[in-house]
Amino acid sequence: MVHVVVLGAGLGGVPMAFEAREKLGAAHRVTVVSNTETFQFTRSNPWVAVNWRKPEEIQVPLEPVLKRKGIDLVAVAAARVHPAENRVELVDGQSVAYDYLVIATGPELAFDEVPGLGPAGHTHSICTTTHATETAAAWEAFCRDPGPLVVGTVQGVSCFGPAYEFAMIADYELRRRKIRDRVPMTFVTSEPYIGHLGLGGVGDTKGLLESELRKRHIRWITNAKTTGIEADRLRVTEVDDEGKDKKSYEVPFKFAMMMPSFRGIKAVMGLEGLVNPRGFVTVDRKQRNAKYPNIFAIGVCIAIPPPEPTPVPTGVPKTGFMIESMTTATARNIRSLVDGKAPAMEASWNAICLADFGDNGVAFVALPQIPPRNVNWAGEGRWARLAKVAFEKYFLRKIRNGQSVPLYEQMALRIAGFNKLRPEAAEAAIKKTMP
Ligand SMILES: Cc1cc2nc3c(=O)[nH]c(=O)nc-3n(C[C@H](O)[C@H](O)[C@H](O)COP(=O)(O)OP(=O)(O)OC[C@H]3O[C@@H](n4cnc5c(N)ncnc54)[C@H](O)[C@@H]3O)c2cc1C
């Protein structure tokens, strides 16, 4: 019997546990180590922040769901991974031993890297459901007494989508409340241009998102380094294409939501051979670490170099479908190892993203997410927002039912050409098993 431990119970971790259970069967043990007792659907946090969702609507208690699937839950945070000893030390002093470890902890939020950034400073956050809930209370107070609004991303950010989503949703909600005329809005971003998204853009996201900001009368500053944040203003330096300081701004605000940069969690930070200097786990396309081959990693916690240098540093987003592809490859690769075979499955890292802009929405398909791509498409319309709402309901239903990828979903994705595994690697693996 092997013991697979999944560290983290978010968008990657919970489906990972389901898929590992499915692929390994009842003869093997699967345990989830989580610092929370609930699954949180992070993608709906922007809706929580403007009171379109209650936090409990996007959370699922982990214990009953995992128990039903025969998966153990240890609801205690990890303090340190000890890769040479095959164990995870918990904050209560206990340890969980593993044969295979899948790290799926998402990021640590690096608010401390910009003075005044984050809930302990002067800006709000939507990165966790707890943050989004606190932001919702502040949003109501702001709407009672509105003023200038700033939304954006600081240097080093890799997750740009939620900032665009929050800006557009805020604009829509302010118009709905008929107070938009009292709210000058500014979008401040570390991207070299609007719609870059840490990906060199997808389709014409540049034109599309610029047009959305223009239509909504949201002015913007790109190539922006946020040097400090005070109670009522953001200090920003815009740089030129060479990264040299070009212009300084003081952007006043009464309400600000700025995305922080991410880094790896403390439990793995500094572990040589396992993580890079920012604490992101280094893995190959099989999601496997080179120094510790019984450790896999999926989701935001993995290291992926940016596709191109940008004047202000930006990172690569790790989006939902891309994370699902990492999960599927990892479950199959662990199964191969258990069977004494070499792991062969490579995640496609394909991306399909939906963003809600209140009165309409945007979608993009990037196959694969990192350029150059076979499919590079972005479009907008009310259908994209409806699809996002439908996806939320579908995904949460799957989590409540303990399902990862039902057969009908697998077939639909295959017909649409949205592969989770790289076809070349999958074909090579099949050929190897043929006589
Ligand atoms: C606000 C927001 C909106 C987003 N919207 C979209 C979207 O619409 N579409 C899209 O494709 N992508 C979106 N993303 C990007 C990405 O899909 C999400 O960030 C996704 O949740 C990442 O999944 P993950 O499993 O890597 O990390 P998470 O979902 O963050 O899960 C990590 C889990 O590990 C736990 N953990 C952390 N430290 C420890 C520890 N020491 N011990 C035990 N457990 C620990 C955390 O509590 C958490 O439960 C969004 C991201 C954000 C922040």
The ligand as a Tripos MOL2 file, in Angstrom:
@<TRIPOS>MOLECULE
LIG
   53    58     1     0     0
SMALL
NO_CHARGES

@<TRIPOS>ATOM
      1 C1         -9.2440   36.2410   -6.7310 C.3       1 LIG1
      2 C2         -8.7950   35.2400   -7.7430 C.ar      1 LIG1
      3 C3         -9.6390   34.9390   -8.8130 C.ar      1 LIG1
      4 C4         -9.2410   34.0130   -9.7750 C.ar      1 LIG1
      5 N1        -10.0780   33.7600  -10.8190 N.ar      1 LIG1
      6 C5         -9.7090   32.8660  -11.7560 C.ar      1 LIG1
      7 C6        -10.5690   32.5810  -12.8510 C.ar      1 LIG1
      8 O1        -11.6540   33.1430  -12.9720 O.2       1 LIG1
      9 N2        -10.1590   31.6840  -13.7710 N.ar      1 LIG1
     10 C7         -8.9700   31.0310  -13.6700 C.ar      1 LIG1
     11 O2         -8.6490   30.2150  -14.5220 O.2       1 LIG1
     12 N3         -8.1250   31.2920  -12.6490 N.ar      1 LIG1
     13 C8         -8.4610   32.1790  -11.6870 C.ar      1 LIG1
     14 N4         -7.5980   32.4300  -10.6350 N.ar      1 LIG1
     15 C9         -6.2820   31.7700  -10.6160 C.3       1 LIG1
     16 C10        -6.2940   30.3360  -10.0230 C.3       1 LIG1
     17 O3         -7.2260   29.5300  -10.7410 O.3       1 LIG1
     18 C11        -6.6610   30.3180   -8.5500 C.3       1 LIG1
     19 O4         -5.7360   31.0830   -7.8290 O.3       1 LIG1
     20 C12        -6.6870   28.9130   -7.9390 C.3       1 LIG1
     21 O5         -7.3880   28.9590   -6.7260 O.3       1 LIG1
     22 C13        -5.3050   28.3480   -7.6900 C.3       1 LIG1
     23 O6         -5.4090   27.0210   -7.2470 O.3       1 LIG1
     24 P1         -4.3010   26.3650   -6.2910 P.3       1 LIG1
     25 O7         -4.8090   25.0080   -5.9370 O.co2     1 LIG1
     26 O8         -2.9630   26.4830   -6.8820 O.co2     1 LIG1
     27 O9         -4.2850   27.2970   -4.9920 O.3       1 LIG1
     28 P2         -5.4670   27.5600   -3.9830 P.3       1 LIG1
     29 O10        -6.7950   27.3810   -4.6090 O.co2     1 LIG1
     30 O11        -5.1420   28.8900   -3.3720 O.co2     1 LIG1
     31 O12        -5.3200   26.4230   -2.8950 O.3       1 LIG1
     32 C14        -4.2210   26.3200   -2.0270 C.3       1 LIG1
     33 C15        -4.6910   25.7130   -0.7340 C.3       1 LIG1
     34 O13        -3.5470   25.3940    0.0790 O.3       1 LIG1
     35 C16        -3.8100   25.8170    1.4040 C.3       1 LIG1
     36 N5         -2.5420   26.0190    2.1320 N.ar      1 LIG1
     37 C17        -1.7060   27.0710    2.0370 C.ar      1 LIG1
     38 N6         -0.6850   26.9220    2.9010 N.ar      1 LIG1
     39 C18        -0.8960   25.7440    3.5490 C.ar      1 LIG1
     40 C19        -0.1920   25.0630    4.5850 C.ar      1 LIG1
     41 N7          0.9380   25.5450    5.1370 N.pl3     1 LIG1
     42 N8         -0.6870   23.8860    5.0240 N.ar      1 LIG1
     43 C20        -1.8370   23.3570    4.4960 C.ar      1 LIG1
     44 N9         -2.5460   23.9840    3.5400 N.ar      1 LIG1
     45 C21        -2.0730   25.1600    3.0660 C.ar      1 LIG1
     46 C22        -4.6170   27.0920    1.2130 C.3       1 LIG1
     47 O14        -5.3360   27.4480    2.3630 O.3       1 LIG1
     48 C23        -5.5480   26.6730    0.0770 C.3       1 LIG1
     49 O15        -6.6860   26.0150    0.5670 O.3       1 LIG1
     50 C24        -7.9700   33.3680   -9.6670 C.ar      1 LIG1
     51 C25        -7.1290   33.6970   -8.5990 C.ar      1 LIG1
     52 C26        -7.5220   34.6150   -7.6490 C.ar      1 LIG1
     53 C27        -6.5920   34.9510   -6.5020 C.3       1 LIG1
@<TRIPOS>BOND
     1     1     2 1
     2     2     3 ar
     3     2    52 ar
     4     3     4 ar
     5     4     5 ar
     6     4    50 ar
     7     5     6 ar
     8     6     7 ar
     9     6    13 1
    10     7     8 2
    11     7     9 ar
    12     9    10 ar
    13    10    11 2
    14    10    12 ar
    15    12    13 ar
    16    13    14 ar
    17    14    15 1
    18    14    50 ar
    19    15    16 1
    20    16    17 1
    21    16    18 1
    22    18    19 1
    23    18    20 1
    24    20    21 1
    25    20    22 1
    26    22    23 1
    27    23    24 1
    28    24    25 2
    29    24    26 1
    30    24    27 1
    31    27    28 1
    32    28    29 2
    33    28    30 1
    34    28    31 1
    35    31    32 1
    36    32    33 1
    37    33    34 1
    38    33    48 1
    39    34    35 1
    40    35    36 1
    41    35    46 1
    42    36    37 ar
    43    36    45 ar
    44    37    38 ar
    45    38    39 ar
    46    39    40 ar
    47    39    45 ar
    48    40    41 1
    49    40    42 ar
    50    42    43 ar
    51    43    44 ar
    52    44    45 ar
    53    46    47 1
    54    46    48 1
    55    48    49 1
    56    50    51 ar
    57    51    52 ar
    58    52    53 1
@<TRIPOS>SUBSTRUCTURE
     1 LIG1         1 GROUP 0 **** ****
